[in-house]
Amino acid sequence: MHTLIEGSITDMENGHQYTEMTDAQRERLDQYGYLIIEDALPPAVVGELNGAIDELYDRARKEDTLGKGGDLNMRNCIVAHDAFLQLLDWPATIPLAWGALSWNIQMITSHLIVLPSGPEPTEEVRRGHGMHRDGGRSFVEMQEPHPRILLKIAYVLSDQTDPSSGATSLVPGSNRITGQPPRDPATGWPYGAIQMNLPAGSAFLFEQRTFHSIGHNWCGHDRRTIFMGYAYRWVKPMDYIQMPKSLVDRCSPLQKQLIGEVGDALSYYLPEEEDVPLKTFLEGK
């Protein structure tokens, strides 16, 4: 059961009030390939998530599984700590995913990146920006122009307002181009590239066609971000095959859809009502 209140939908089962995508947001996403969600997470949740990251980072350090520069790059992080499950259907952001795609979606990745501060990069290192599109080989094997098939919601969990904080860079409007974006020969960077220099608690969304890259961090503190990816249910997940029963048992019906739980494999292509509660939820609003 749910109610509609001034552009939001309240799910009476879990008490969440989901803010619907506006026409302006949809137009901006179509035009530029990204959206910024200010104050997406309250300070208490940011603190809870950072506490979970501290635990995981300390564990990885003790197990000697950190990267060479002390970075933590954890795929399918949703199973690593109980605190992360709430991001799966976070009310301030998940409606943007189903608004951009449809009710026929699931999570395809949950990716935690902790990038410690290091030395200031040289000009040569900065030129190697690594701008890319998401989707693995999809952008190679699909004909252009590519359709939108997946997107990511990035949760900023450390202050990334400093240009030296390693914030994600992206190229607005590159979701609508074919081939590579043109580059400035002086810097090697695509023309018009911008940084997501946002404070902790912010979020931003970008689709797979939008060229983007991770930055270099020399601001003096860790850069922490969790990326939650969503795609049509007929797209395979990036970092899991099936979620553990311990996680499934904690999930609401909507969350079970989002982690790919189905009664029949054919449902990924021909959805059964019981496997896509989001469809009934949205059609009944």
N, C-alpha and C positions, 0 to 999 in steps of 0.2 A: 504494500500500500504506500502511496506517496501523494504529496500535495505540491501544487505549483504556486510559488509566491514571487511575484515581481521579477521574472527572469531567472528564477532558481527552482530546482526540484528538490523536495525533501523526501528522503526515503524513510518511512516510518519504522522500518525493520531495524535499521542501524542508527537512525537519528541524523544521518548526514544530510546536509543541505548543499546540493550540487549547483554551482553557478553555471548557467548555460553560456555557450559561445554566442557572442553578439555578432550582428551583421558586420560591424566595423572590424572586429577581430578576424572574421572569415575573409573579408576583403583584403586585409593587410597580409594575412598568411598567404593568400593566393598571389598577391603582388610581390611580396618580399621574401617569403619562405621561412619566416620566423616570427615569434611573438615573445614579448616580455611580460611576465606576471609579477608585479611588485607585491611584496609582503605575502608571498604564497604560503609561507610557513611561519607560525608564531614562534617567538623566542624559546618557549619551553620545548617545542618539538625540535628546533634546531639544536638545543642543548642535549636532548635525549639522543638524537642521531649522532652527534659528535661524541657523546659518551660511548656509544656502540662502536664508532670508528676507532676511538682510543683503544678499546679492548681488542679489536681485530688487528690493529697496527702493532700493539705490544706482543700479541701472540705470534704474528708473522715475524717480528724482529727476533723473538726467542727461538723460533723454528728456522731462522735464517732463510726465509722465503721472500724477503723484500727484493726489489730490483736493485741494480748496481748503484743507483743514486739514492737509495732508500725509499723509492716510490712503492706504493701499494696499488696494484692493478687487479681488482677482484671482480671476476665475472660471476653472474648469477648470485650476487651478494644477498638477494632476498632470503636465501636459505641460511645465511651465515649468522644472522642475528634477528631476534624477534622484533626489534624496533623498526626494521625496514619494511615490514608487511604493510604498514599504514600508508606507505607511498603508492602502493599498487592501485588504489582507487581514491587518491587524495581529492577531496571535494572541490578545492579551488582550481584544480588543474586537469583532472581526468575528463571532464566534459569537453575540454578543448580537443582531446584525442578522438572522442567519438563524434564531435562536431566536425572535425577535419576529415575523418574517414567514414565511419558509420557505426551502427550498433554491432556489426559483425567483426569485432576486434579481439585481440588478445595481446598480452605482454610477450615480447620476444627477447628482451634482455633487461637485466638489472645490473648496472656496471658502476662500481665504486672506484674512483681514482683519487689517490692522495699523492700529491706532487710536492715534495719538500723544497724549501728554498735552497738555491745554490748560487754559484757565481754568475755574474752578469754575462750573458752569451756574447760571443764575438759577432761582428757583422756577417761573417760567412755562415755561422750557425743560424742566425736569424733568417737568412735567405732560404734555408731549408725548412720552410714552414709546414710542409706536409698536408696542404689543402686537399681534401678528398670529399667524395660523396659516400654516404652509407649504403648498405645493401649488398655487400660482398661483390659477387660477380653480376648482380642484376643490371648494373649500369653498363656493363660490357656486353651482356647477352641480349638485352632488350633493345628494340629499335628506339631511336630518338624521334621526337621528344618523349622522354620517359613519363609514365604516369606516377602519381603519388601513391606509394604502397605502404610506407611506414614513416614513423616520426619518433622523435625522442623528446622527453621532458627532462630537463637538467635542473637539479636542485642545488643551489649554491649554498654551501654549508660553512664557508669561510669568507672573510671579507676579500672580495676580488675587485674592489674599486680602483686599486692601484694598477696602472698599466703594466707594471712589472710583476704582477701576481700570478701570471700563468693562465689567465682567463681564456675561455674559448673564443676564437676568432671565427667570423663567418662573412660570407659575401652576400649582402642583400640582393635579392632578385636573381641569384644564380640558379634558383629552382626553375626558372623559365627559359634558360639558355640551352643550346646544344653544344656539346664539346666542352673544352676547358674555358674558364673565364680568362679574359685578356689580362696580361700582367704588366706591371710597371718595370721596365728594364733596369731602372735605377735601384730598386729594392728587391725585385724578384717576386713581390707580393701581388696578388690580384688587385686591380683597381677597385676602390670602394670598400675594401675589407674593413670590418670594424671589430672591436673587442666587446665581449659581454662583461664590462666592468661594473659588476653589481654587488650590493652588500649581501651578507649572509641572510638567508630567509627568502631571497628572491628565487624565481625560477624562470627559465626560458624554454621555449619549444621551437624545434626546427625540424623540417621534413627531410627525407633522405636525399632529395635532389639538391639541397642547399649545400654548397661547398663550405667546409669548416675545418678547423684544426685546433689542436691543443697548443697552449702557449708555453713560454719559458718562464719559470718562476725564480725571481731573485729579490722578492719583496721583504724577506725576513721571517716569513711564517708559511706554514703548509697551505697549499691550495687543495680544497676538498670539494668534490662534486659527486653526486650520484645521478646517473643517467638511467631513466626508465623508458624503455622503447616499446612501442605498440605498433601493430600491423594488422592487416586483414587476417582472418583466421586461417586462410589458405596459404599464408606465408610461414615457413618453418621458423621456429625460434632460433636465436643465435647461440645461446649458451646453456640450454637445457633440453632434455628429451621429455622427461616427465618429472613433475615435482614430487618430493617425498611425501608419504602419507601424513607425516607429522605436521607438514605445512598445510596440506589439503584440508585436514580436519579442523584447522583454525579458521578456514575461509568461509565467508558468506557466499550465497549463490552467485552474486555478481563477481566476487573475487575468484570463484572457481572458474567462471568463464574466462576471466582475464589470465589465469595460469594454464589455460588449455585443457581443462578437464572436460571430457565428452563421454557419452554413452556408446557412441559408435564412431569409428574413424571417418566414415563417409560424411559425418556431420560437419567436418571442416569445410566441405565443399557444398553440401546440401544441408544447411543447419536444421537441427531438430529444436523444437521450442524449449525443451528442458535444458538444452545446452547453451542457450543464448537468452538468459533472463533479461539482459539489457534491452533486447528488442521489445519485450512486453512492457518493461519499465518505461521506455521512451514513447512507445505507441499509446500508452494509457495516460500520458500527461495532459 
